[in-house]
């Protein structure tokens, strides 16, 4: 087992090494340039589209509202990465890692926009009459036949990785937190999660979307409010915190307290890697959820989808990072969720650690639901809708398995498979970038064109 672990670790270090990070950032930058930085310039438009997406236009194709589709995608992305991932990045790479997370998000908005646009543009209707899409369908319907193996590869890697990173790892984290914070036995947490997950999955994407619509805004707003309370208590430290972030993005961080020090490359590597792990821009997963959304134009879905990256990284992750820095907890030598817990408890004694425990439970549970849908659509692409019921039963059972099992190796394999998912998606994004640019131009040209006057009004003007 040690030999196998060493081999997988070496593969993981390679696939998540500089080449992959450069490929992900390079693809995002290419798309930003092709789109003339539209995703950044249209952030306001994106928020307006999210708000309008609660009530989609009548007759628009899709199964759930665009807002529910975004919440489903956010359910999968806003998770442990926003708490433990950010803490790990700063604990190893120093405050400068936060800057590189921001940069990853800014270029990642273009990546996420393109992923969602292509997922909707090339989506299909399955045997149940539901809209399905994602990188595998974009590759199948947008590229030549000799590229189809890439779509199958994405679906295989995604279908397997989900059971680890989106299921067992999440339920294991919930069980650990519940046991450490509240003394709940892991098997009890596992059984409760299994029952709740099974109940939601029986209803398919409509029930997942309905649950996500309620849980995701609640958890995000609640987390941000408590983080802002911490920042308010340390308001005098906020300017210095931003100073540390910008300074150490380009300068080494010296050892201090329990922090062992970090170079610029370390800050960059961990900032980019944890940013991608958190917002999943480049993995292609968000397009699977957004393809179910009712919409009149693929670009509208893209505008809504890109806001997932903004919310996940530029808002939620930023809150975590600033809390870690202003409280000084980042210098403690702790890592992961333990570090975040220590930071919140330092600022809010008797409440902070318990609050973070509840946040982790909700974040991780919604990730289980979001990834359940991703995995289901990957297997549906490979073997058809007949896989739906067996998959849901298996997914539900693995929630309990994850809660009571030691998962270091599962995490390692899943993280590696995530990188394997990213490669087919990034290749398709580069090859289909002209389509992204064309569809986007078509949409904004239509928006800019003056609307035709009704016949009666036109006659009055002529008179």
C-alpha positions as CSV (number, residue, x, y, z in Angstrom):
1,X,0.0,0.0,0.0
2,X,2.9,2.4,0.8
3,X,4.3,1.8,-2.7
4,X,1.0,2.5,-4.3
5,X,0.5,5.6,-2.2
6,X,4.0,6.8,-3.2
7,X,3.2,6.2,-6.9
8,X,-0.1,8.1,-6.8
9,X,1.5,10.9,-4.8
10,X,4.2,11.3,-7.5
11,X,1.5,11.4,-10.2
12,X,-0.6,13.9,-8.1
13,X,2.4,16.2,-7.6
14,X,3.1,16.1,-11.4
15,X,-0.5,16.6,-12.6
16,X,-1.1,19.5,-10.1
17,X,2.4,20.9,-10.7
18,X,3.4,24.0,-12.6
19,X,2.4,22.7,-16.1
20,X,-1.2,22.2,-15.1
21,X,-1.5,25.4,-13.2
22,X,0.0,27.3,-16.2
23,X,-2.5,25.5,-18.5
24,X,-5.4,26.4,-16.3
25,X,-4.4,30.1,-15.9
26,X,-3.3,30.3,-19.6
27,X,-6.7,29.0,-20.8
28,X,-8.5,31.5,-18.6
29,X,-6.3,34.3,-19.8
30,X,-6.8,33.3,-23.5
31,X,-10.6,33.3,-22.9
32,X,-10.4,36.7,-21.2
33,X,-8.5,38.1,-24.2
34,X,-10.9,36.5,-26.7
35,X,-13.9,38.0,-24.8
36,X,-12.1,41.3,-24.4
37,X,-12.3,41.0,-20.6
38,X,-16.1,41.0,-20.8
39,X,-16.5,38.7,-17.7
40,X,-14.7,41.3,-15.5
41,X,-16.3,44.3,-17.1
42,X,-19.8,42.7,-16.8
43,X,-19.7,41.6,-13.2
44,X,-22.6,44.0,-12.5
45,X,-24.6,42.5,-15.4
46,X,-23.8,39.0,-14.0
47,X,-25.4,39.9,-10.6
48,X,-28.5,41.3,-12.4
49,X,-28.8,38.1,-14.4
50,X,-28.5,36.0,-11.2
51,X,-31.4,38.1,-9.6
52,X,-33.5,37.8,-12.7
53,X,-32.8,34.1,-13.0
54,X,-35.1,33.4,-10.0
55,X,-38.0,33.9,-12.5
56,X,-36.9,32.6,-15.9
57,X,-38.7,33.7,-19.1
58,X,-41.8,31.7,-20.0
59,X,-41.1,29.0,-22.6
60,X,-37.4,28.9,-22.0
61,X,-35.9,25.4,-22.4
62,X,-34.6,23.7,-19.2
63,X,-35.7,21.9,-16.0
64,X,-35.0,24.4,-13.2
65,X,-34.5,28.1,-12.9
66,X,-31.1,29.6,-13.8
67,X,-30.8,30.7,-10.2
68,X,-31.4,27.2,-8.9
69,X,-28.9,25.9,-11.4
70,X,-26.3,28.4,-10.1
71,X,-27.1,27.4,-6.5
72,X,-26.6,23.7,-7.4
73,X,-23.2,24.5,-8.9
74,X,-22.3,26.6,-5.8
75,X,-23.5,23.8,-3.6
76,X,-20.7,21.7,-5.0
77,X,-18.0,24.5,-5.1
78,X,-18.6,26.4,-1.8
79,X,-17.3,23.8,0.6
80,X,-14.3,22.6,2.6
81,X,-12.0,24.3,0.1
82,X,-13.3,27.7,1.2
83,X,-12.4,26.9,4.8
84,X,-9.7,24.3,5.0
85,X,-8.3,25.0,1.5
86,X,-7.7,28.7,2.1
87,X,-6.2,28.0,5.5
88,X,-3.8,25.4,3.9
89,X,-2.8,27.9,1.2
90,X,-2.0,30.6,3.6
91,X,-0.4,28.3,6.2
92,X,2.1,27.0,3.6
93,X,2.3,29.9,1.1
94,X,1.9,32.8,3.4
95,X,-0.5,35.8,3.0
96,X,0.6,36.3,-0.6
97,X,-1.2,33.1,-1.5
98,X,-4.5,35.1,-1.1
99,X,-3.4,37.4,-4.0
100,X,-2.9,34.5,-6.3
101,X,-6.3,33.1,-5.4
102,X,-7.8,36.4,-6.5
103,X,-5.9,36.3,-9.8
104,X,-7.0,32.7,-10.3
105,X,-10.6,33.8,-9.8
106,X,-10.4,36.8,-12.2
107,X,-9.1,34.7,-15.1
108,X,-11.3,31.8,-13.9
109,X,-14.4,33.9,-14.4
110,X,-13.8,33.7,-18.1
111,X,-13.1,30.0,-17.9
112,X,-16.4,29.4,-16.0
113,X,-18.3,31.6,-18.4
114,X,-17.1,29.6,-21.3
115,X,-17.7,26.2,-19.7
116,X,-21.3,27.1,-18.9
117,X,-21.9,28.8,-22.3
118,X,-20.7,25.7,-24.2
119,X,-22.6,23.3,-21.8
120,X,-25.9,25.1,-22.7
121,X,-25.0,25.7,-26.3
122,X,-24.3,22.0,-27.0
123,X,-26.8,20.4,-24.5
124,X,-29.1,17.6,-25.4
125,X,-32.4,16.2,-24.2
126,X,-32.2,12.8,-22.5
127,X,-34.6,9.9,-22.4
128,X,-36.5,11.5,-19.5
129,X,-37.0,14.7,-21.4
130,X,-34.4,16.6,-19.2
131,X,-31.7,18.9,-20.5
132,X,-28.2,17.5,-20.1
133,X,-24.9,19.1,-20.9
134,X,-21.3,19.6,-19.8
135,X,-17.8,19.2,-21.2
136,X,-18.6,15.7,-22.5
137,X,-21.5,17.0,-24.6
138,X,-19.6,20.1,-25.8
139,X,-16.8,17.8,-27.0
140,X,-19.2,15.4,-28.6
141,X,-21.3,18.0,-30.4
142,X,-18.8,20.8,-30.9
143,X,-15.7,19.0,-32.0
144,X,-14.9,16.4,-34.8
145,X,-15.5,12.7,-34.1
146,X,-11.9,11.9,-33.4
147,X,-12.1,14.1,-30.3
148,X,-15.0,12.1,-28.8
149,X,-12.7,10.0,-26.7
150,X,-11.9,13.2,-24.7
151,X,-15.6,13.5,-23.7
152,X,-15.7,9.9,-22.6
153,X,-12.4,10.4,-20.6
154,X,-13.9,13.4,-18.8
155,X,-17.1,11.4,-17.9
156,X,-15.1,8.5,-16.6
157,X,-12.7,10.6,-14.5
158,X,-15.6,12.7,-13.2
159,X,-17.9,9.7,-12.5
160,X,-15.2,8.0,-10.4
161,X,-13.7,11.1,-8.7
162,X,-17.1,12.2,-7.5
163,X,-17.3,9.2,-5.1
164,X,-14.2,10.4,-3.4
165,X,-13.8,14.2,-3.5
166,X,-17.6,14.9,-3.7
167,X,-18.9,12.1,-1.5
168,X,-16.7,10.2,1.0
169,X,-14.2,13.0,1.7
170,X,-17.1,15.3,2.5
171,X,-19.1,12.9,4.7
172,X,-15.8,12.0,6.5
173,X,-15.2,15.7,7.2
174,X,-18.7,16.1,8.5
175,X,-18.3,13.0,10.8
176,X,-15.0,14.2,12.1
177,X,-16.3,17.7,12.9
178,X,-19.5,16.4,14.6
179,X,-17.4,14.0,16.7
180,X,-14.8,16.5,17.7
181,X,-17.1,19.4,18.3
182,X,-20.3,17.8,19.6
183,X,-19.3,14.2,20.5
184,X,-21.5,12.6,17.9
185,X,-20.4,9.1,16.9
186,X,-19.2,8.9,13.2
187,X,-21.7,6.1,12.3
188,X,-24.6,8.3,13.6
189,X,-23.5,11.2,11.5
190,X,-23.2,8.8,8.5
191,X,-26.6,7.3,8.9
192,X,-28.3,10.7,9.2
193,X,-26.4,12.0,6.2
194,X,-27.3,8.9,4.2
195,X,-31.0,9.2,4.9
196,X,-31.0,13.0,4.1
197,X,-29.0,12.4,0.9
198,X,-31.2,9.6,-0.3
199,X,-34.4,11.7,0.3
200,X,-33.0,14.6,-1.8
201,X,-31.6,12.4,-4.7
202,X,-34.9,10.6,-5.2
203,X,-36.3,13.9,-6.5
204,X,-33.5,14.3,-9.0
205,X,-32.2,17.7,-10.2
206,X,-35.5,19.6,-9.3
207,X,-35.2,18.6,-5.6
208,X,-31.5,19.1,-5.5
209,X,-32.1,22.6,-7.0
210,X,-34.8,23.3,-4.5
211,X,-32.7,22.4,-1.5
212,X,-29.7,24.3,-2.9
213,X,-31.8,27.4,-3.4
214,X,-32.5,27.5,0.3
215,X,-29.2,26.1,1.8
216,X,-26.6,27.8,-0.3
217,X,-27.7,31.5,0.2
218,X,-28.2,30.8,3.9
219,X,-24.8,29.3,4.4
220,X,-22.9,31.9,2.3
221,X,-24.6,34.9,3.8
222,X,-24.3,33.5,7.3
223,X,-20.6,32.7,6.9
224,X,-19.9,36.2,5.4
225,X,-21.8,37.9,8.2
226,X,-19.9,36.2,11.0
227,X,-16.6,36.8,9.1
228,X,-17.5,40.5,8.8
229,X,-18.1,40.5,12.6
230,X,-14.6,39.2,13.2
231,X,-13.2,41.8,10.8
232,X,-15.1,44.5,12.5
233,X,-13.5,43.5,15.8
234,X,-10.1,43.7,14.2
235,X,-10.8,46.7,11.9
236,X,-7.5,48.3,12.7
237,X,-5.7,45.3,11.3
238,X,-7.5,45.2,7.9
239,X,-5.2,47.7,6.1
240,X,-2.1,45.8,7.3
241,X,-3.7,42.5,6.2
242,X,-4.1,43.8,2.7
243,X,-0.5,45.1,2.8
244,X,0.8,41.6,3.8
245,X,-1.2,40.0,0.9
246,X,0.1,42.4,-1.8
247,X,3.7,42.5,-0.4
248,X,4.1,38.7,0.0
249,X,2.6,38.0,-3.4
250,X,5.9,39.2,-4.9
251,X,8.3,38.9,-1.9
252,X,9.2,35.9,0.3
253,X,7.5,35.5,3.7
254,X,9.9,35.2,6.5
255,X,9.5,32.6,9.3
256,X,7.5,34.0,12.2
257,X,5.9,32.3,15.1
258,X,4.9,28.8,14.0
259,X,5.0,29.8,10.3
260,X,8.1,28.3,8.7
261,X,8.4,30.9,5.9
262,X,7.6,30.7,2.2
263,X,9.0,31.9,-1.2
264,X,7.0,33.6,-3.9
265,X,6.7,30.4,-5.9
266,X,5.2,28.7,-2.9
267,X,2.6,31.4,-2.5
268,X,1.8,31.3,-6.2
269,X,1.5,27.5,-6.4
270,X,-0.7,27.1,-3.3
271,X,-2.8,30.2,-4.1
272,X,-3.5,29.0,-7.6
273,X,-4.0,25.3,-6.6
274,X,-6.3,26.0,-3.7
275,X,-8.2,28.7,-5.7
276,X,-8.9,26.1,-8.4
277,X,-9.8,23.5,-5.8
278,X,-12.3,25.9,-4.3
279,X,-14.0,27.4,-7.4
280,X,-13.5,24.5,-9.8
281,X,-12.9,26.9,-12.7
282,X,-11.2,24.7,-15.3
283,X,-12.8,21.4,-14.2
284,X,-15.9,21.9,-16.2
285,X,-18.3,20.7,-13.5
286,X,-20.4,23.9,-13.2
287,X,-21.6,23.5,-16.8
288,X,-23.2,20.1,-15.9
289,X,-25.5,21.9,-13.4
290,X,-26.1,25.0,-15.4
291,X,-27.1,23.0,-18.5
292,X,-30.3,22.1,-16.6
293,X,-31.3,25.8,-16.2
294,X,-34.1,27.4,-18.2
295,X,-32.7,30.1,-20.4
296,X,-33.3,31.9,-23.7
297,X,-29.6,32.2,-24.7
298,X,-26.4,30.3,-23.7
299,X,-24.6,33.6,-23.0
300,X,-27.1,34.4,-20.3
301,X,-26.3,31.1,-18.6
302,X,-22.7,31.9,-18.9
303,X,-23.1,35.3,-17.2
304,X,-24.9,33.7,-14.3
305,X,-22.4,30.8,-14.1
306,X,-19.3,33.0,-14.0
307,X,-20.7,34.7,-10.8
308,X,-20.2,31.3,-9.1
309,X,-16.4,31.9,-9.2
310,X,-16.8,35.5,-8.0
311,X,-19.0,34.5,-5.1
312,X,-16.9,31.4,-4.2
313,X,-13.4,32.9,-4.3
314,X,-13.6,36.7,-4.3
315,X,-16.2,36.8,-1.5
316,X,-16.3,33.6,0.6
317,X,-12.6,32.7,0.3
318,X,-11.5,36.3,0.9
319,X,-13.5,36.3,4.1
320,X,-11.6,33.3,5.4
321,X,-8.3,34.6,4.3
322,X,-8.8,38.0,6.0
323,X,-10.0,36.4,9.2
324,X,-6.8,34.2,9.3
325,X,-4.6,37.2,8.8
326,X,-6.2,39.9,11.0
327,X,-6.4,37.5,14.0
328,X,-2.7,36.4,13.5
329,X,-3.7,32.8,13.5
330,X,-1.9,32.2,10.2
331,X,1.4,32.3,12.1
332,X,0.4,29.6,14.6
333,X,1.8,26.7,12.6
334,X,-1.7,25.1,12.3
335,X,-3.1,24.1,8.9
336,X,-6.5,23.3,7.3
337,X,-9.8,23.5,9.1
338,X,-8.0,23.4,12.5
339,X,-6.4,26.7,11.6
340,X,-9.7,28.3,10.5
341,X,-11.3,27.1,13.7
342,X,-8.6,28.6,15.8
343,X,-8.9,32.0,14.0
344,X,-12.7,32.2,14.6
345,X,-12.4,31.0,18.2
346,X,-9.7,33.6,18.9
347,X,-11.9,36.4,17.7
348,X,-15.2,35.0,19.1
349,X,-14.4,32.9,22.2
350,X,-17.0,30.3,23.0
351,X,-18.8,30.7,19.7
352,X,-16.3,30.8,16.8
353,X,-15.2,27.2,16.8
354,X,-18.8,25.9,17.1
355,X,-20.0,28.2,14.4
356,X,-17.2,27.0,12.1
357,X,-18.1,23.4,12.8
358,X,-21.7,24.0,11.7
359,X,-20.5,25.9,8.6
360,X,-18.2,23.0,7.6
361,X,-21.1,20.5,8.1
362,X,-23.5,22.6,5.8
363,X,-20.8,23.4,3.3
364,X,-19.7,19.7,3.0
365,X,-23.3,18.4,2.9
366,X,-24.3,20.7,0.0
367,X,-21.1,19.6,-1.8
368,X,-22.3,16.0,-1.6
369,X,-25.6,17.0,-3.3
370,X,-24.0,19.0,-6.0
371,X,-21.4,16.4,-6.9
372,X,-24.1,13.7,-6.8
373,X,-25.7,15.4,-9.8
374,X,-22.4,15.8,-11.6
375,X,-21.5,12.2,-11.2
376,X,-25.0,11.1,-12.3
377,X,-24.7,13.0,-15.5
378,X,-21.2,11.6,-16.2
379,X,-22.5,8.0,-15.9
380,X,-25.6,8.9,-17.9
381,X,-23.4,10.1,-20.7
382,X,-21.4,6.8,-20.6
383,X,-24.2,4.2,-20.2
384,X,-27.5,6.0,-20.5
385,X,-30.3,6.9,-18.1
386,X,-30.6,3.3,-17.0
387,X,-27.7,4.1,-14.7
388,X,-29.7,6.6,-12.7
389,X,-31.3,4.5,-10.0
390,X,-28.3,2.2,-9.3
391,X,-26.0,5.3,-9.2
392,X,-28.2,7.1,-6.7
393,X,-28.4,4.0,-4.4
394,X,-24.6,3.5,-4.6
395,X,-23.9,7.2,-4.0
396,X,-26.2,7.2,-0.9
397,X,-24.5,4.1,0.5
398,X,-21.0,5.6,0.0
399,X,-22.0,8.6,2.2
400,X,-22.1,6.2,5.1
401,X,-18.9,4.4,4.0
402,X,-17.0,7.7,3.9
403,X,-18.2,8.7,7.4
404,X,-16.7,5.7,9.1
405,X,-13.5,5.1,7.0
406,X,-10.0,6.5,7.0
407,X,-9.7,8.4,3.6
408,X,-6.2,9.8,3.1
409,X,-5.6,7.6,0.0
410,X,-9.1,8.2,-1.3
411,X,-8.5,12.0,-1.1
412,X,-5.2,11.6,-2.9
413,X,-6.7,9.5,-5.8
414,X,-9.7,11.8,-6.1
415,X,-7.5,14.9,-6.3
416,X,-5.5,13.2,-9.0
417,X,-8.6,12.3,-11.0
418,X,-9.8,16.0,-10.7
419,X,-6.6,17.0,-12.7
420,X,-7.4,14.3,-15.2
421,X,-10.9,15.8,-15.6
422,X,-9.5,19.3,-16.1
423,X,-7.3,18.3,-19.1
424,X,-10.2,17.2,-21.5
425,X,-12.2,20.3,-20.5
426,X,-9.3,22.7,-21.0
427,X,-8.5,21.3,-24.4
428,X,-12.2,21.7,-25.5
429,X,-12.3,25.2,-24.2
430,X,-9.2,26.2,-26.3
431,X,-10.5,24.5,-29.4
432,X,-14.1,25.9,-29.0
433,X,-13.0,29.4,-27.9
434,X,-14.0,30.8,-31.3
435,X,-17.6,29.5,-30.7
436,X,-17.6,31.1,-27.3
437,X,-16.5,34.5,-28.8
438,X,-19.1,34.2,-31.6
439,X,-22.0,33.2,-29.4
440,X,-21.1,36.0,-26.9
441,X,-20.9,38.6,-29.7
442,X,-24.2,37.5,-31.1
443,X,-25.9,37.9,-27.7
444,X,-24.5,41.4,-27.0
445,X,-25.2,42.5,-30.5
446,X,-28.9,41.5,-30.0
447,X,-29.0,43.3,-26.7
448,X,-27.6,46.5,-28.2
449,X,-29.9,46.5,-31.3
450,X,-32.9,48.8,-31.0
451,X,-36.1,47.0,-30.6
452,X,-38.6,47.3,-33.4
453,X,-41.5,49.6,-32.6
454,X,-45.1,48.2,-32.7
455,X,-46.8,48.9,-36.0
456,X,-49.2,51.5,-34.4
457,X,-46.3,53.4,-32.8
458,X,-44.3,53.3,-36.1
459,X,-47.3,54.8,-37.9
460,X,-47.6,57.6,-35.4
461,X,-43.9,58.4,-35.8
462,X,-44.2,58.5,-39.6
463,X,-47.1,60.9,-39.3
